[in-house]
Amino acid sequence: MDASIEEANRELIVNFHEDLGDVCVIVTSSTGEVIYNEKVQTSTMPYLVIPLKVRAVSYTHLRAHETRR
């Protein structure tokens, strides 16, 4: 899994390079505000595009937790 920020479109793009099963994707701003918090099934969704509707932040924190093994 990797992620990149598309500055022009203000989007976070998360690529799942393999089937990780169900994962919970949580994205927070540098202030701790939750921007995105959803369960994703990687077997049917090889990538995820998350619009970043907040103003520029110093960093975006991305965590993915496998919820099934």
C-alpha positions in Angstrom: 0.0 0.0 0.0 1.2 3.5 -0.7 -0.4 7.0 -0.8 0.3 10.3 -2.5 -1.3 13.7 -2.5 -2.4 15.1 -5.8 -1.9 18.9 -5.1 -3.6 20.2 -8.2 -6.9 18.3 -7.4 -6.4 18.4 -3.6 -6.9 14.6 -3.4 -5.2 11.8 -1.5 -4.7 8.7 -3.6 -4.3 5.4 -1.8 -3.1 2.4 -3.8 -3.6 -1.1 -2.5 -1.1 -3.3 -4.4 -2.7 -6.5 -3.2 -5.8 -7.8 -1.6 -5.5 -6.9 2.1 -9.1 -7.9 2.8 -11.2 -5.3 4.7 -9.2 -2.4 6.0 -10.1 0.7 7.9 -8.6 3.8 6.4 -8.3 6.8 8.7 -6.9 10.1 7.6 -6.3 13.0 10.0 -5.0 16.5 9.5 -2.0 17.9 11.4 -4.5 19.2 14.0 -6.0 15.8 14.6 -9.2 16.4 12.7 -10.5 13.2 11.1 -10.8 13.8 7.4 -11.7 10.3 6.4 -12.7 7.2 8.3 -14.2 4.3 6.3 -13.9 0.6 5.9 -12.6 -0.4 2.5 -12.7 -3.8 0.8 -9.4 -4.0 -1.1 -10.4 -7.0 -3.1 -12.9 -4.9 -5.1 -11.2 -1.5 -4.7 -7.6 -1.4 -5.9 -7.3 2.3 -5.1 -9.1 5.0 -3.2 -9.4 8.7 -3.9 -10.1 10.9 -0.9 -10.9 14.6 -1.6 -9.0 16.9 0.8 -11.5 19.6 1.6 -9.5 21.2 4.3 -6.9 24.0 3.8 -3.3 23.0 3.4 -2.0 21.1 6.4 1.6 20.4 7.4 1.1 16.6 7.0 -1.6 14.1 6.5 -1.6 11.0 8.6 -2.7 7.7 7.0 -3.3 4.5 8.8 -4.6 1.3 7.5 -5.5 -1.5 9.8 -6.4 -5.0 8.6 -9.7 -5.9 10.2 -9.7 -9.5 8.9 -7.0 -12.2 8.5 
